[in-house]
Amino acid sequence: MPQKDPCQKQACEIQKCLQANNYMESKCQTVIEELRKCCAKYPKGRSPVCSGFEKEEEDKLTLWSPSK
């Protein structure tokens, strides 16, 4: 049986908030930050709902890495 995603609750809260606020992300920054905090607690790949944040971080590192 697959393990439950540890950040699923926060992801669901974001969806509820977005739906309640006509998909205006600015109104849901608090719940988005809660998901980011949850994702930071777990190793990469542990929480499938965090994959978007993990990709975002990888992209930032690629953009800011000095070229060889």
trRosetta pair geometry for C-beta under 8 A, 3 or more apart (Angstrom, degrees):
i j d omega theta_ij theta_ji phi_ij phi_ji
4 8 6.6 -87 172 7 87 138
5 8 4.1 107 79 -48 106 101
5 11 7.7 -9 118 12 136 136
5 47 5.2 94 -164 -145 89 76
5 48 5.6 -80 -107 36 129 88
5 49 5.5 96 165 -4 145 106
6 38 6.7 -171 121 179 91 107
6 41 7.5 -107 123 87 139 117
6 42 5.9 148 57 -63 139 145
6 46 6.9 -3 18 135 120 108
6 47 5.4 -86 48 -88 85 115
7 10 5.1 -46 -172 40 78 114
7 11 6.0 84 130 -26 84 99
7 35 6.0 90 -178 -148 118 75
7 38 4.0 136 -112 127 103 131
7 39 5.8 24 -86 -68 164 67
7 42 7.3 -123 -31 12 112 138
7 47 4.4 53 18 -166 113 149
7 49 5.1 -142 93 69 103 119
7 50 5.7 75 47 -50 155 101
8 11 5.5 -58 -149 37 34 113
8 12 6.3 34 155 -20 68 105
8 47 7.9 -148 -41 -155 65 102
8 49 5.9 152 -92 -18 52 146
9 12 5.9 -57 -153 35 30 111
9 13 6.5 32 149 -22 64 105
10 13 5.4 -50 -149 32 35 115
10 14 6.7 41 151 -22 64 99
10 31 6.9 169 -165 -178 77 80
10 34 5.1 -156 -135 116 118 99
10 35 4.0 163 138 -89 124 74
10 38 4.9 -170 -1 4 154 151
10 49 7.7 156 73 115 88 143
11 14 5.7 -49 -155 29 34 113
11 15 6.8 34 149 -17 63 103
11 35 6.1 93 -71 -119 57 129
11 49 4.1 -90 -61 -167 149 147
12 15 5.6 -52 -152 35 37 112
12 16 6.4 38 151 -19 67 103
13 16 5.7 -51 -147 36 34 112
13 17 6.2 34 154 -20 65 107
13 31 4.8 -145 125 -154 108 126
13 34 7.0 -19 81 78 144 138
13 35 7.7 -168 61 -56 104 100
14 17 5.7 -57 -147 38 30 111
14 18 6.2 29 157 -19 66 107
14 28 6.1 97 -143 166 69 135
14 31 5.1 175 -85 126 63 117
14 32 5.9 82 -113 -83 116 65
14 35 6.0 -14 -43 -35 129 142
15 18 5.9 -54 -144 37 28 110
15 19 6.3 28 157 -17 63 108
16 19 5.9 -60 -150 38 28 110
16 20 6.2 22 155 -16 65 112
17 20 5.8 -61 -146 40 28 109
17 21 6.0 -4 164 7 66 117
17 27 7.0 -169 168 111 100 89
17 28 3.9 124 127 -116 131 114
17 31 4.9 175 -16 28 156 153
18 21 6.3 -76 -139 53 24 91
18 23 5.0 34 180 -109 95 54
18 24 7.7 174 -139 39 63 39
18 25 7.2 -1 -107 -87 99 56
18 28 5.7 -36 -66 -36 67 161
19 23 7.4 26 -85 -61 32 71
21 24 4.9 -94 140 45 105 93
21 27 4.0 -155 -168 86 157 145
21 28 6.2 -169 41 -45 145 97
24 27 4.6 61 93 4 104 110
24 28 7.4 145 92 -5 60 93
25 28 5.8 -79 -153 48 41 101
25 29 7.2 74 152 -66 73 71
25 32 7.1 38 -166 -50 91 149
26 29 6.4 -9 -158 -36 37 107
28 31 5.1 -49 -175 45 85 108
28 32 5.6 92 123 -28 87 99
29 32 5.4 -56 -142 39 34 114
29 33 6.1 37 158 -23 67 105
30 33 5.9 -55 -151 34 27 111
30 34 6.7 32 149 -22 61 102
31 34 5.3 -45 -150 29 39 117
31 35 6.8 41 151 -18 64 98
32 35 5.8 -52 -157 33 35 110
32 36 6.6 38 145 -20 65 103
33 36 5.3 -49 -148 34 38 116
33 37 6.4 42 151 -21 66 101
34 37 5.7 -50 -150 34 32 113
34 38 6.5 34 151 -19 63 104
35 38 5.5 -52 -149 36 35 113
35 39 6.2 36 153 -21 67 105
35 49 7.4 -97 -157 130 118 115
35 50 7.5 -178 167 -97 92 78
35 53 7.4 -177 127 -43 100 142
36 39 5.7 -55 -147 36 30 112
36 40 6.4 33 153 -24 63 105
36 53 6.1 169 -112 -129 73 148
37 40 5.8 -54 -151 30 31 114
37 41 7.1 37 150 -28 60 101
38 41 5.9 -54 -164 21 36 115
38 42 7.4 5 155 -1 65 108
38 47 7.3 125 133 -109 100 177
38 50 7.5 -141 102 -79 89 117
39 42 6.6 -77 -157 42 36 96
39 47 6.1 -130 -114 67 71 138
39 49 7.9 -123 -85 96 104 80
39 50 3.7 145 -123 -127 112 126
39 53 5.0 75 127 70 172 149
39 54 7.3 -141 -179 -50 127 82
42 46 3.9 -123 163 73 119 139
42 47 5.2 98 74 -16 152 109
42 50 7.0 171 66 3 117 161
43 46 5.0 99 62 -30 71 120
44 54 5.5 114 -136 -133 95 135
45 54 7.8 87 -48 -111 52 172
46 50 7.6 17 67 38 73 135
47 50 4.2 67 89 1 107 114
47 51 8.0 -148 103 -34 65 66
48 51 5.8 -16 -167 -24 49 113
49 52 7.9 -35 169 15 48 99
50 53 5.1 -55 -168 44 72 111
50 54 5.7 75 133 -28 87 102
51 54 5.4 -54 -143 37 34 114
51 55 6.2 37 156 -22 67 104
52 55 5.8 -52 -148 34 30 111
52 56 6.4 34 151 -22 62 106
53 56 5.4 -51 -148 34 34 117
53 57 6.5 36 153 -19 65 102
54 57 5.8 -53 -152 35 32 111
54 58 6.5 34 150 -20 64 105
55 58 5.6 -53 -150 35 33 113
55 59 6.4 35 152 -20 65 105
56 59 5.8 -55 -151 35 30 112
56 60 6.6 32 151 -20 63 104
57 60 5.6 -51 -149 33 34 113
57 61 6.5 33 154 -18 65 104
58 61 5.8 -56 -151 37 31 111
58 62 6.4 32 152 -20 65 107
59 62 5.6 -54 -148 36 32 113
59 63 6.4 32 154 -19 65 107
60 63 5.8 -57 -149 36 30 111
60 64 6.2 2 162 2 66 115
61 64 6.3 -71 -140 50 26 94
61 65 5.9 42 160 -45 66 104
62 65 6.0 -40 -139 11 25 116
